[in-house]
Amino acid sequence: MSTTTFHTHTKPIIKETKQNQPTWYGHVQRMAEGRLPKIALKWMPKQKSARGKLKKNWMEGTRKAMNERNLNEGQWEDRKQWSLGVGQCRMTF
């Protein structure tokens, strides 16, 4: 008997998440100040961090993705420009 392999045309979840981080970040930044996603994005825990090397947080990953696409803080206000910038790296994955 032969073994059949199914090939699904899906991207690994990590790659998909890294691609979509700047898109979601720009979306949330355009929201009104009182919206829950924007509050959650700006929230910082008040507890001491553990000893040793600090883990990267979500915002550091987003800044890295923005740098790779030459996007700057505040560009999300122009949705068309932000979309073009976010789409720059999508073809390379």
PDB file of N, CA, C and O in Angstrom, chain B, residues numbered from 101:
ATOM      1  N   MET B 101       0.831  -1.190   0.000  1.00  0.00           N
ATOM      2  CA  MET B 101       0.000   0.000   0.000  1.00  0.00           C
ATOM      3  C   MET B 101       0.872   1.249   0.000  1.00  0.00           C
ATOM      4  O   MET B 101       1.941   1.278   0.610  1.00  0.00           O
ATOM      5  N   SER B 102       0.408   2.256  -0.679  1.00  0.00           N
ATOM      6  CA  SER B 102       1.161   3.511  -0.718  1.00  0.00           C
ATOM      7  C   SER B 102       0.626   4.481   0.339  1.00  0.00           C
ATOM      8  O   SER B 102      -0.543   4.447   0.721  1.00  0.00           O
ATOM      9  N   THR B 103       1.509   5.320   0.779  1.00  0.00           N
ATOM     10  CA  THR B 103       1.123   6.324   1.764  1.00  0.00           C
ATOM     11  C   THR B 103       0.778   7.613   1.029  1.00  0.00           C
ATOM     12  O   THR B 103       1.558   8.092   0.206  1.00  0.00           O
ATOM     13  N   THR B 104      -0.354   8.152   1.317  1.00  0.00           N
ATOM     14  CA  THR B 104      -0.770   9.402   0.690  1.00  0.00           C
ATOM     15  C   THR B 104      -0.459  10.553   1.632  1.00  0.00           C
ATOM     16  O   THR B 104      -0.787  10.502   2.818  1.00  0.00           O
ATOM     17  N   THR B 105       0.169  11.583   1.104  1.00  0.00           N
ATOM     18  CA  THR B 105       0.479  12.760   1.893  1.00  0.00           C
ATOM     19  C   THR B 105      -0.419  13.900   1.445  1.00  0.00           C
ATOM     20  O   THR B 105      -0.551  14.180   0.253  1.00  0.00           O
ATOM     21  N   PHE B 106      -1.020  14.539   2.403  1.00  0.00           N
ATOM     22  CA  PHE B 106      -1.866  15.686   2.099  1.00  0.00           C
ATOM     23  C   PHE B 106      -1.045  16.947   2.263  1.00  0.00           C
ATOM     24  O   PHE B 106      -0.368  17.128   3.275  1.00  0.00           O
ATOM     25  N   HIS B 107      -1.103  17.805   1.289  1.00  0.00           N
ATOM     26  CA  HIS B 107      -0.369  19.062   1.344  1.00  0.00           C
ATOM     27  C   HIS B 107      -1.388  20.185   1.500  1.00  0.00           C
ATOM     28  O   HIS B 107      -2.212  20.422   0.617  1.00  0.00           O
ATOM     29  N   THR B 108      -1.320  20.854   2.611  1.00  0.00           N
ATOM     30  CA  THR B 108      -2.206  21.999   2.801  1.00  0.00           C
ATOM     31  C   THR B 108      -1.423  23.249   2.475  1.00  0.00           C
ATOM     32  O   THR B 108      -0.246  23.355   2.819  1.00  0.00           O
ATOM     33  N   HIS B 109      -2.040  24.162   1.839  1.00  0.00           N
ATOM     34  CA  HIS B 109      -1.389  25.407   1.442  1.00  0.00           C
ATOM     35  C   HIS B 109      -1.556  26.457   2.541  1.00  0.00           C
ATOM     36  O   HIS B 109      -2.195  27.491   2.350  1.00  0.00           O
ATOM     37  N   THR B 110      -0.972  26.163   3.675  1.00  0.00           N
ATOM     38  CA  THR B 110      -1.044  27.092   4.797  1.00  0.00           C
ATOM     39  C   THR B 110       0.365  27.519   5.192  1.00  0.00           C
ATOM     40  O   THR B 110       1.338  26.795   4.981  1.00  0.00           O
ATOM     41  N   LYS B 111       0.447  28.714   5.770  1.00  0.00           N
ATOM     42  CA  LYS B 111       1.730  29.235   6.240  1.00  0.00           C
ATOM     43  C   LYS B 111       1.903  28.857   7.699  1.00  0.00           C
ATOM     44  O   LYS B 111       0.919  28.716   8.426  1.00  0.00           O
ATOM     45  N   PRO B 112       3.140  28.691   8.133  1.00  0.00           N
ATOM     46  CA  PRO B 112       3.362  28.469   9.563  1.00  0.00           C
ATOM     47  C   PRO B 112       2.828  29.654  10.364  1.00  0.00           C
ATOM     48  O   PRO B 112       2.920  30.798   9.918  1.00  0.00           O
ATOM     49  N   ILE B 113       2.277  29.387  11.528  1.00  0.00           N
ATOM     50  CA  ILE B 113       1.611  30.412  12.328  1.00  0.00           C
ATOM     51  C   ILE B 113       2.559  31.545  12.735  1.00  0.00           C
ATOM     52  O   ILE B 113       2.142  32.701  12.798  1.00  0.00           O
ATOM     53  N   ILE B 114       3.814  31.230  13.010  1.00  0.00           N
ATOM     54  CA  ILE B 114       4.769  32.264  13.413  1.00  0.00           C
ATOM     55  C   ILE B 114       4.983  33.254  12.273  1.00  0.00           C
ATOM     56  O   ILE B 114       4.984  34.466  12.486  1.00  0.00           O
ATOM     57  N   LYS B 115       5.163  32.735  11.071  1.00  0.00           N
ATOM     58  CA  LYS B 115       5.382  33.600   9.910  1.00  0.00           C
ATOM     59  C   LYS B 115       4.144  34.465   9.649  1.00  0.00           C
ATOM     60  O   LYS B 115       4.264  35.654   9.355  1.00  0.00           O
ATOM     61  N   GLU B 116       2.988  33.877   9.754  1.00  0.00           N
ATOM     62  CA  GLU B 116       1.734  34.600   9.541  1.00  0.00           C
ATOM     63  C   GLU B 116       1.576  35.725  10.565  1.00  0.00           C
ATOM     64  O   GLU B 116       1.167  36.833  10.221  1.00  0.00           O
ATOM     65  N   THR B 117       1.900  35.433  11.815  1.00  0.00           N
ATOM     66  CA  THR B 117       1.787  36.424  12.877  1.00  0.00           C
ATOM     67  C   THR B 117       2.749  37.580  12.639  1.00  0.00           C
ATOM     68  O   THR B 117       2.365  38.743  12.769  1.00  0.00           O
ATOM     69  N   LYS B 118       3.992  37.273  12.295  1.00  0.00           N
ATOM     70  CA  LYS B 118       4.981  38.330  12.040  1.00  0.00           C
ATOM     71  C   LYS B 118       4.564  39.212  10.875  1.00  0.00           C
ATOM     72  O   LYS B 118       4.807  40.419  10.892  1.00  0.00           O
ATOM     73  N   GLN B 119       3.946  38.627   9.874  1.00  0.00           N
ATOM     74  CA  GLN B 119       3.489  39.415   8.732  1.00  0.00           C
ATOM     75  C   GLN B 119       2.369  40.368   9.124  1.00  0.00           C
ATOM     76  O   GLN B 119       2.311  41.498   8.637  1.00  0.00           O
ATOM     77  N   ASN B 120       1.485  39.918   9.996  1.00  0.00           N
ATOM     78  CA  ASN B 120       0.290  40.697  10.317  1.00  0.00           C
ATOM     79  C   ASN B 120       0.460  41.654  11.488  1.00  0.00           C
ATOM     80  O   ASN B 120      -0.431  42.465  11.740  1.00  0.00           O
ATOM     81  N   GLN B 121       1.570  41.587  12.209  1.00  0.00           N
ATOM     82  CA  GLN B 121       1.770  42.476  13.355  1.00  0.00           C
ATOM     83  C   GLN B 121       1.634  43.948  12.993  1.00  0.00           C
ATOM     84  O   GLN B 121       0.854  44.650  13.636  1.00  0.00           O
ATOM     85  N   PRO B 122       2.358  44.450  11.993  1.00  0.00           N
ATOM     86  CA  PRO B 122       2.240  45.878  11.682  1.00  0.00           C
ATOM     87  C   PRO B 122       0.839  46.268  11.211  1.00  0.00           C
ATOM     88  O   PRO B 122       0.387  47.382  11.475  1.00  0.00           O
ATOM     89  N   THR B 123       0.156  45.371  10.522  1.00  0.00           N
ATOM     90  CA  THR B 123      -1.207  45.659  10.064  1.00  0.00           C
ATOM     91  C   THR B 123      -2.121  45.884  11.261  1.00  0.00           C
ATOM     92  O   THR B 123      -2.859  46.869  11.306  1.00  0.00           O
ATOM     93  N   TRP B 124      -2.074  44.980  12.222  1.00  0.00           N
ATOM     94  CA  TRP B 124      -2.921  45.089  13.408  1.00  0.00           C
ATOM     95  C   TRP B 124      -2.525  46.301  14.239  1.00  0.00           C
ATOM     96  O   TRP B 124      -3.388  47.006  14.763  1.00  0.00           O
ATOM     97  N   TYR B 125      -1.223  46.548  14.363  1.00  0.00           N
ATOM     98  CA  TYR B 125      -0.727  47.681  15.138  1.00  0.00           C
ATOM     99  C   TYR B 125      -1.260  48.997  14.570  1.00  0.00           C
ATOM    100  O   TYR B 125      -1.734  49.846  15.325  1.00  0.00           O
ATOM    101  N   GLY B 126      -1.188  49.173  13.261  1.00  0.00           N
ATOM    102  CA  GLY B 126      -1.717  50.385  12.631  1.00  0.00           C
ATOM    103  C   GLY B 126      -3.219  50.504  12.832  1.00  0.00           C
ATOM    104  O   GLY B 126      -3.733  51.597  13.070  1.00  0.00           O
ATOM    105  N   HIS B 127      -3.917  49.389  12.738  1.00  0.00           N
ATOM    106  CA  HIS B 127      -5.367  49.368  12.944  1.00  0.00           C
ATOM    107  C   HIS B 127      -5.721  49.848  14.355  1.00  0.00           C
ATOM    108  O   HIS B 127      -6.618  50.673  14.528  1.00  0.00           O
ATOM    109  N   VAL B 128      -5.023  49.334  15.347  1.00  0.00           N
ATOM    110  CA  VAL B 128      -5.299  49.713  16.736  1.00  0.00           C
ATOM    111  C   VAL B 128      -4.893  51.160  16.992  1.00  0.00           C
ATOM    112  O   VAL B 128      -5.599  51.872  17.707  1.00  0.00           O
ATOM    113  N   GLN B 129      -3.793  51.606  16.436  1.00  0.00           N
ATOM    114  CA  GLN B 129      -3.340  52.979  16.652  1.00  0.00           C
ATOM    115  C   GLN B 129      -4.332  53.996  16.102  1.00  0.00           C
ATOM    116  O   GLN B 129      -4.414  55.108  16.623  1.00  0.00           O
ATOM    117  N   ARG B 130      -5.083  53.648  15.070  1.00  0.00           N
ATOM    118  CA  ARG B 130      -6.084  54.568  14.512  1.00  0.00           C
ATOM    119  C   ARG B 130      -7.370  54.599  15.335  1.00  0.00           C
ATOM    120  O   ARG B 130      -8.234  55.441  15.089  1.00  0.00           O
ATOM    121  N   MET B 131      -7.511  53.701  16.301  1.00  0.00           N
ATOM    122  CA  MET B 131      -8.715  53.662  17.136  1.00  0.00           C
ATOM    123  C   MET B 131      -8.754  54.838  18.114  1.00  0.00           C
ATOM    124  O   MET B 131      -7.730  55.459  18.399  1.00  0.00           O
ATOM    125  N   ALA B 132      -9.939  55.128  18.613  1.00  0.00           N
ATOM    126  CA  ALA B 132     -10.105  56.161  19.639  1.00  0.00           C
ATOM    127  C   ALA B 132      -9.397  55.730  20.927  1.00  0.00           C
ATOM    128  O   ALA B 132      -9.247  54.536  21.187  1.00  0.00           O
ATOM    129  N   GLU B 133      -8.969  56.698  21.723  1.00  0.00           N
ATOM    130  CA  GLU B 133      -8.181  56.423  22.931  1.00  0.00           C
ATOM    131  C   GLU B 133      -8.874  55.492  23.930  1.00  0.00           C
ATOM    132  O   GLU B 133      -8.192  54.710  24.593  1.00  0.00           O
ATOM    133  N   GLY B 134     -10.173  55.546  24.058  1.00  0.00           N
ATOM    134  CA  GLY B 134     -10.876  54.759  25.065  1.00  0.00           C
ATOM    135  C   GLY B 134     -11.150  53.313  24.691  1.00  0.00           C
ATOM    136  O   GLY B 134     -11.665  52.555  25.513  1.00  0.00           O
ATOM    137  N   ARG B 135     -10.820  52.915  23.479  1.00  0.00           N
ATOM    138  CA  ARG B 135     -11.110  51.554  23.031  1.00  0.00           C
ATOM    139  C   ARG B 135     -10.216  50.543  23.739  1.00  0.00           C
ATOM    140  O   ARG B 135      -9.032  50.797  23.963  1.00  0.00           O
ATOM    141  N   LEU B 136     -10.788  49.400  24.087  1.00  0.00           N
ATOM    142  CA  LEU B 136     -10.084  48.371  24.850  1.00  0.00           C
ATOM    143  C   LEU B 136      -8.796  47.862  24.168  1.00  0.00           C
ATOM    144  O   LEU B 136      -7.779  47.720  24.847  1.00  0.00           O
ATOM    145  N   PRO B 137      -8.803  47.584  22.845  1.00  0.00           N
ATOM    146  CA  PRO B 137      -7.549  47.127  22.237  1.00  0.00           C
ATOM    147  C   PRO B 137      -6.413  48.147  22.376  1.00  0.00           C
ATOM    148  O   PRO B 137      -5.258  47.767  22.567  1.00  0.00           O
ATOM    149  N   LYS B 138      -6.737  49.429  22.281  1.00  0.00           N
ATOM    150  CA  LYS B 138      -5.708  50.467  22.403  1.00  0.00           C
ATOM    151  C   LYS B 138      -5.211  50.558  23.842  1.00  0.00           C
ATOM    152  O   LYS B 138      -4.019  50.757  24.077  1.00  0.00           O
ATOM    153  N   ILE B 139      -6.111  50.415  24.796  1.00  0.00           N
ATOM    154  CA  ILE B 139      -5.718  50.416  26.208  1.00  0.00           C
ATOM    155  C   ILE B 139      -4.806  49.223  26.479  1.00  0.00           C
ATOM    156  O   ILE B 139      -3.786  49.359  27.155  1.00  0.00           O
ATOM    157  N   ALA B 140      -5.172  48.058  25.953  1.00  0.00           N
ATOM    158  CA  ALA B 140      -4.360  46.848  26.158  1.00  0.00           C
ATOM    159  C   ALA B 140      -2.988  46.983  25.507  1.00  0.00           C
ATOM    160  O   ALA B 140      -1.996  46.498  26.052  1.00  0.00           O
ATOM    161  N   LEU B 141      -2.919  47.633  24.354  1.00  0.00           N
ATOM    162  CA  LEU B 141      -1.655  47.815  23.656  1.00  0.00           C
ATOM    163  C   LEU B 141      -0.693  48.681  24.471  1.00  0.00           C
ATOM    164  O   LEU B 141       0.513  48.434  24.482  1.00  0.00           O
ATOM    165  N   LYS B 142      -1.229  49.692  25.150  1.00  0.00           N
ATOM    166  CA  LYS B 142      -0.391  50.622  25.914  1.00  0.00           C
ATOM    167  C   LYS B 142      -0.126  50.159  27.347  1.00  0.00           C
ATOM    168  O   LYS B 142       0.709  50.746  28.036  1.00  0.00           O
ATOM    169  N   TRP B 143      -0.816  49.126  27.800  1.00  0.00           N
ATOM    170  CA  TRP B 143      -0.689  48.667  29.185  1.00  0.00           C
ATOM    171  C   TRP B 143       0.681  48.066  29.444  1.00  0.00           C
ATOM    172  O   TRP B 143       1.206  47.309  28.627  1.00  0.00           O
ATOM    173  N   MET B 144       1.253  48.412  30.589  1.00  0.00           N
ATOM    174  CA  MET B 144       2.541  47.855  31.006  1.00  0.00           C
ATOM    175  C   MET B 144       2.369  47.291  32.415  1.00  0.00           C
ATOM    176  O   MET B 144       1.836  47.982  33.283  1.00  0.00           O
ATOM    177  N   PRO B 145       2.805  46.059  32.667  1.00  0.00           N
ATOM    178  CA  PRO B 145       2.684  45.488  34.005  1.00  0.00           C
ATOM    179  C   PRO B 145       3.567  46.247  34.996  1.00  0.00           C
ATOM    180  O   PRO B 145       4.615  46.772  34.621  1.00  0.00           O
ATOM    181  N   LYS B 146       3.145  46.303  36.259  1.00  0.00           N
ATOM    182  CA  LYS B 146       3.888  47.056  37.270  1.00  0.00           C
ATOM    183  C   LYS B 146       4.727  46.158  38.173  1.00  0.00           C
ATOM    184  O   LYS B 146       5.247  46.623  39.187  1.00  0.00           O
ATOM    185  N   GLN B 147       4.865  44.915  37.832  1.00  0.00           N
ATOM    186  CA  GLN B 147       5.661  44.013  38.659  1.00  0.00           C
ATOM    187  C   GLN B 147       7.105  43.983  38.182  1.00  0.00           C
ATOM    188  O   GLN B 147       7.404  44.321  37.037  1.00  0.00           O
ATOM    189  N   LYS B 148       7.997  43.573  39.081  1.00  0.00           N
ATOM    190  CA  LYS B 148       9.406  43.480  38.718  1.00  0.00           C
ATOM    191  C   LYS B 148       9.597  42.342  37.728  1.00  0.00           C
ATOM    192  O   LYS B 148       8.903  41.326  37.781  1.00  0.00           O
ATOM    193  N   SER B 149      10.550  42.531  36.827  1.00  0.00           N
ATOM    194  CA  SER B 149      10.848  41.466  35.874  1.00  0.00           C
ATOM    195  C   SER B 149      11.786  40.445  36.512  1.00  0.00           C
ATOM    196  O   SER B 149      12.510  40.749  37.460  1.00  0.00           O
ATOM    197  N   ALA B 150      11.757  39.253  35.982  1.00  0.00           N
ATOM    198  CA  ALA B 150      12.592  38.173  36.501  1.00  0.00           C
ATOM    199  C   ALA B 150      14.057  38.437  36.176  1.00  0.00           C
ATOM    200  O   ALA B 150      14.372  39.215  35.277  1.00  0.00           O
ATOM    201  N   ARG B 151      14.935  37.792  36.905  1.00  0.00           N
ATOM    202  CA  ARG B 151      16.366  37.940  36.653  1.00  0.00           C
ATOM    203  C   ARG B 151      16.743  37.232  35.360  1.00  0.00           C
ATOM    204  O   ARG B 151      16.030  36.349  34.881  1.00  0.00           O
ATOM    205  N   GLY B 152      17.862  37.635  34.816  1.00  0.00           N
ATOM    206  CA  GLY B 152      18.337  37.004  33.592  1.00  0.00           C
ATOM    207  C   GLY B 152      17.985  37.811  32.365  1.00  0.00           C
ATOM    208  O   GLY B 152      17.571  38.967  32.456  1.00  0.00           O
ATOM    209  N   LYS B 153      18.155  37.189  31.225  1.00  0.00           N
ATOM    210  CA  LYS B 153      17.877  37.862  29.957  1.00  0.00           C
ATOM    211  C   LYS B 153      16.375  38.101  29.812  1.00  0.00           C
ATOM    212  O   LYS B 153      15.564  37.200  30.022  1.00  0.00           O
ATOM    213  N   LEU B 154      16.030  39.321  29.451  1.00  0.00           N
ATOM    214  CA  LEU B 154      14.626  39.652  29.266  1.00  0.00           C
ATOM    215  C   LEU B 154      14.114  39.064  27.959  1.00  0.00           C
ATOM    216  O   LEU B 154      14.818  39.063  26.949  1.00  0.00           O
ATOM    217  N   LYS B 155      12.898  38.570  27.988  1.00  0.00           N
ATOM    218  CA  LYS B 155      12.275  38.049  26.780  1.00  0.00           C
ATOM    219  C   LYS B 155      11.779  39.221  25.944  1.00  0.00           C
ATOM    220  O   LYS B 155      11.422  40.274  26.472  1.00  0.00           O
ATOM    221  N   LYS B 156      11.764  39.015  24.633  1.00  0.00           N
ATOM    222  CA  LYS B 156      11.223  40.049  23.759  1.00  0.00           C
ATOM    223  C   LYS B 156       9.722  40.132  23.970  1.00  0.00           C
ATOM    224  O   LYS B 156       9.047  39.115  24.126  1.00  0.00           O
ATOM    225  N   ASN B 157       9.213  41.342  23.972  1.00  0.00           N
ATOM    226  CA  ASN B 157       7.772  41.492  24.090  1.00  0.00           C
ATOM    227  C   ASN B 157       7.165  41.745  22.711  1.00  0.00           C
ATOM    228  O   ASN B 157       7.885  41.868  21.720  1.00  0.00           O
ATOM    229  N   TRP B 158       5.856  41.820  22.658  1.00  0.00           N
ATOM    230  CA  TRP B 158       5.150  41.953  21.398  1.00  0.00           C
ATOM    231  C   TRP B 158       5.538  43.244  20.689  1.00  0.00           C
ATOM    232  O   TRP B 158       5.695  43.263  19.468  1.00  0.00           O
ATOM    233  N   MET B 159       5.691  44.314  21.449  1.00  0.00           N
ATOM    234  CA  MET B 159       5.989  45.613  20.861  1.00  0.00           C
ATOM    235  C   MET B 159       7.374  45.622  20.210  1.00  0.00           C
ATOM    236  O   MET B 159       7.551  46.249  19.165  1.00  0.00           O
ATOM    237  N   GLU B 160       8.349  44.947  20.799  1.00  0.00           N
ATOM    238  CA  GLU B 160       9.685  44.868  20.204  1.00  0.00           C
ATOM    239  C   GLU B 160       9.631  44.152  18.859  1.00  0.00           C
ATOM    240  O   GLU B 160      10.295  44.561  17.907  1.00  0.00           O
ATOM    241  N   GLY B 161       8.848  43.094  18.783  1.00  0.00           N
ATOM    242  CA  GLY B 161       8.675  42.381  17.516  1.00  0.00           C
ATOM    243  C   GLY B 161       7.995  43.251  16.471  1.00  0.00           C
ATOM    244  O   GLY B 161       8.338  43.200  15.290  1.00  0.00           O
ATOM    245  N   THR B 162       7.036  44.045  16.908  1.00  0.00           N
ATOM    246  CA  THR B 162       6.340  44.941  15.993  1.00  0.00           C
ATOM    247  C   THR B 162       7.279  46.024  15.482  1.00  0.00           C
ATOM    248  O   THR B 162       7.270  46.349  14.294  1.00  0.00           O
ATOM    249  N   ARG B 163       8.090  46.586  16.378  1.00  0.00           N
ATOM    250  CA  ARG B 163       9.059  47.615  15.949  1.00  0.00           C
ATOM    251  C   ARG B 163      10.062  47.043  14.950  1.00  0.00           C
ATOM    252  O   ARG B 163      10.438  47.714  13.989  1.00  0.00           O
ATOM    253  N   LYS B 164      10.489  45.817  15.175  1.00  0.00           N
ATOM    254  CA  LYS B 164      11.421  45.173  14.248  1.00  0.00           C
ATOM    255  C   LYS B 164      10.771  45.008  12.875  1.00  0.00           C
ATOM    256  O   LYS B 164      11.392  45.290  11.850  1.00  0.00           O
ATOM    257  N   ALA B 165       9.519  44.549  12.861  1.00  0.00           N
ATOM    258  CA  ALA B 165       8.797  44.379  11.599  1.00  0.00           C
ATOM    259  C   ALA B 165       8.605  45.719  10.895  1.00  0.00           C
ATOM    260  O   ALA B 165       8.688  45.797   9.669  1.00  0.00           O
ATOM    261  N   MET B 166       8.347  46.777  11.669  1.00  0.00           N
ATOM    262  CA  MET B 166       8.195  48.110  11.085  1.00  0.00           C
ATOM    263  C   MET B 166       9.513  48.587  10.485  1.00  0.00           C
ATOM    264  O   MET B 166       9.524  49.164   9.397  1.00  0.00           O
ATOM    265  N   ASN B 167      10.622  48.353  11.180  1.00  0.00           N
ATOM    266  CA  ASN B 167      11.933  48.744  10.658  1.00  0.00           C
ATOM    267  C   ASN B 167      12.257  48.019   9.363  1.00  0.00           C
ATOM    268  O   ASN B 167      12.819  48.613   8.443  1.00  0.00           O
ATOM    269  N   GLU B 168      11.907  46.739   9.283  1.00  0.00           N
ATOM    270  CA  GLU B 168      12.145  45.963   8.067  1.00  0.00           C
ATOM    271  C   GLU B 168      11.379  46.530   6.881  1.00  0.00           C
ATOM    272  O   GLU B 168      11.802  46.381   5.735  1.00  0.00           O
ATOM    273  N   ARG B 169      10.267  47.172   7.151  1.00  0.00           N
ATOM    274  CA  ARG B 169       9.422  47.738   6.090  1.00  0.00           C
ATOM    275  C   ARG B 169       9.591  49.248   5.949  1.00  0.00           C
ATOM    276  O   ARG B 169       8.863  49.886   5.189  1.00  0.00           O
ATOM    277  N   ASN B 170      10.548  49.822   6.677  1.00  0.00           N
ATOM    278  CA  ASN B 170      10.802  51.273   6.669  1.00  0.00           C
ATOM    279  C   ASN B 170       9.570  52.077   7.060  1.00  0.00           C
ATOM    280  O   ASN B 170       9.287  53.122   6.473  1.00  0.00           O
ATOM    281  N   LEU B 171       8.845  51.585   8.050  1.00  0.00           N
ATOM    282  CA  LEU B 171       7.673  52.286   8.575  1.00  0.00           C
ATOM    283  C   LEU B 171       8.062  53.015   9.859  1.00  0.00           C
ATOM    284  O   LEU B 171       8.848  52.506  10.659  1.00  0.00           O
ATOM    285  N   ASN B 172       7.511  54.195  10.045  1.00  0.00           N
ATOM    286  CA  ASN B 172       7.805  54.996  11.234  1.00  0.00           C
ATOM    287  C   ASN B 172       6.557  55.202  12.070  1.00  0.00           C
ATOM    288  O   ASN B 172       5.434  55.074  11.581  1.00  0.00           O
ATOM    289  N   GLU B 173       6.770  55.525  13.346  1.00  0.00           N
ATOM    290  CA  GLU B 173       5.653  55.850  14.229  1.00  0.00           C
ATOM    291  C   GLU B 173       4.875  57.012  13.607  1.00  0.00           C
ATOM    292  O   GLU B 173       5.470  57.958  13.090  1.00  0.00           O
ATOM    293  N   GLY B 174       3.582  56.937  13.659  1.00  0.00           N
ATOM    294  CA  GLY B 174       2.739  58.013  13.146  1.00  0.00           C
ATOM    295  C   GLY B 174       2.298  57.823  11.707  1.00  0.00           C
ATOM    296  O   GLY B 174       1.333  58.456  11.280  1.00  0.00           O
ATOM    297  N   GLN B 175       2.966  56.978  10.952  1.00  0.00           N
ATOM    298  CA  GLN B 175       2.563  56.754   9.557  1.00  0.00           C
ATOM    299  C   GLN B 175       1.229  56.034   9.459  1.00  0.00           C
ATOM    300  O   GLN B 175       0.589  56.057   8.408  1.00  0.00           O
ATOM    301  N   TRP B 176       0.800  55.392  10.545  1.00  0.00           N
ATOM    302  CA  TRP B 176      -0.472  54.654  10.504  1.00  0.00           C
ATOM    303  C   TRP B 176      -1.657  55.589  10.304  1.00  0.00           C
ATOM    304  O   TRP B 176      -2.743  55.142   9.934  1.00  0.00           O
ATOM    305  N   GLU B 177      -1.457  56.890  10.545  1.00  0.00           N
ATOM    306  CA  GLU B 177      -2.554  57.844  10.370  1.00  0.00           C
ATOM    307  C   GLU B 177      -2.999  57.932   8.912  1.00  0.00           C
ATOM    308  O   GLU B 177      -4.175  58.172   8.638  1.00  0.00           O
ATOM    309  N   ASP B 178      -2.072  57.742   7.975  1.00  0.00           N
ATOM    310  CA  ASP B 178      -2.398  57.694   6.555  1.00  0.00           C
ATOM    311  C   ASP B 178      -2.554  56.223   6.175  1.00  0.00           C
ATOM    312  O   ASP B 178      -1.570  55.535   5.905  1.00  0.00           O
ATOM    313  N   ARG B 179      -3.778  55.757   6.156  1.00  0.00           N
ATOM    314  CA  ARG B 179      -4.060  54.330   5.961  1.00  0.00           C
ATOM    315  C   ARG B 179      -3.485  53.789   4.655  1.00  0.00           C
ATOM    316  O   ARG B 179      -2.961  52.675   4.625  1.00  0.00           O
ATOM    317  N   LYS B 180      -3.577  54.565   3.576  1.00  0.00           N
ATOM    318  CA  LYS B 180      -3.079  54.088   2.286  1.00  0.00           C
ATOM    319  C   LYS B 180      -1.550  53.922   2.324  1.00  0.00           C
ATOM    320  O   LYS B 180      -1.021  52.911   1.861  1.00  0.00           O
ATOM    321  N   GLN B 181      -0.854  54.912   2.875  1.00  0.00           N
ATOM    322  CA  GLN B 181       0.607  54.829   2.984  1.00  0.00           C
ATOM    323  C   GLN B 181       1.007  53.660   3.881  1.00  0.00           C
ATOM    324  O   GLN B 181       1.960  52.942   3.578  1.00  0.00           O
ATOM    325  N   TRP B 182       0.281  53.468   4.984  1.00  0.00           N
ATOM    326  CA  TRP B 182       0.576  52.375   5.909  1.00  0.00           C
ATOM    327  C   TRP B 182       0.380  51.024   5.214  1.00  0.00           C
ATOM    328  O   TRP B 182       1.202  50.118   5.358  1.00  0.00           O
ATOM    329  N   SER B 183      -0.704  50.900   4.469  1.00  0.00           N
ATOM    330  CA  SER B 183      -0.971  49.649   3.745  1.00  0.00           C
ATOM    331  C   SER B 183       0.130  49.338   2.747  1.00  0.00           C
ATOM    332  O   SER B 183       0.560  48.191   2.630  1.00  0.00           O
ATOM    333  N   LEU B 184       0.586  50.351   2.030  1.00  0.00           N
ATOM    334  CA  LEU B 184       1.666  50.138   1.069  1.00  0.00           C
ATOM    335  C   LEU B 184       2.947  49.719   1.781  1.00  0.00           C
ATOM    336  O   LEU B 184       3.660  48.835   1.306  1.00  0.00           O
ATOM    337  N   GLY B 185       3.239  50.341   2.905  1.00  0.00           N
ATOM    338  CA  GLY B 185       4.445  50.008   3.671  1.00  0.00           C
ATOM    339  C   GLY B 185       4.376  48.620   4.264  1.00  0.00           C
ATOM    340  O   GLY B 185       5.364  47.886   4.244  1.00  0.00           O
ATOM    341  N   VAL B 186       3.224  48.247   4.793  1.00  0.00           N
ATOM    342  CA  VAL B 186       3.051  46.923   5.396  1.00  0.00           C
ATOM    343  C   VAL B 186       3.180  45.850   4.326  1.00  0.00           C
ATOM    344  O   VAL B 186       3.732  44.781   4.588  1.00  0.00           O
ATOM    345  N   GLY B 187       2.684  46.117   3.133  1.00  0.00           N
ATOM    346  CA  GLY B 187       2.724  45.144   2.058  1.00  0.00           C
ATOM    347  C   GLY B 187       4.095  44.943   1.437  1.00  0.00           C
ATOM    348  O   GLY B 187       4.278  44.004   0.663  1.00  0.00           O
ATOM    349  N   GLN B 188       5.073  45.801   1.754  1.00  0.00           N
ATOM    350  CA  GLN B 188       6.407  45.706   1.167  1.00  0.00           C
ATOM    351  C   GLN B 188       7.044  44.349   1.381  1.00  0.00           C
ATOM    352  O   GLN B 188       7.624  43.786   0.452  1.00  0.00           O
ATOM    353  N   CYS B 189       6.948  43.822   2.572  1.00  0.00           N
ATOM    354  CA  CYS B 189       7.662  42.591   2.923  1.00  0.00           C
ATOM    355  C   CYS B 189       6.834  41.331   2.675  1.00  0.00           C
ATOM    356  O   CYS B 189       7.375  40.227   2.742  1.00  0.00           O
ATOM    357  N   ARG B 190       5.592  41.462   2.403  1.00  0.00           N
ATOM    358  CA  ARG B 190       4.739  40.273   2.270  1.00  0.00           C
ATOM    359  C   ARG B 190       5.201  39.350   1.145  1.00  0.00           C
ATOM    360  O   ARG B 190       5.080  38.130   1.258  1.00  0.00           O
ATOM    361  N   MET B 191       5.723  39.912   0.078  1.00  0.00           N
ATOM    362  CA  MET B 191       6.126  39.101  -1.060  1.00  0.00           C
ATOM    363  C   MET B 191       7.412  38.308  -0.769  1.00  0.00           C
ATOM    364  O   MET B 191       7.690  37.316  -1.444  1.00  0.00           O
ATOM    365  N   THR B 192       8.187  38.735   0.220  1.00  0.00           N
ATOM    366  CA  THR B 192       9.454  38.084   0.471  1.00  0.00           C
ATOM    367  C   THR B 192       9.315  36.832   1.328  1.00  0.00           C
ATOM    368  O   THR B 192      10.269  36.060   1.426  1.00  0.00           O
ATOM    369  N   PHE B 193       8.167  36.604   1.947  1.00  0.00           N
ATOM    370  CA  PHE B 193       8.005  35.431   2.808  1.00  0.00           C
ATOM    371  C   PHE B 193       7.674  34.209   2.000  1.00  0.00           C
ATOM    372  O   PHE B 193       7.502  33.127   2.560  1.00  0.00           O
TER     373      PHE B 193
END
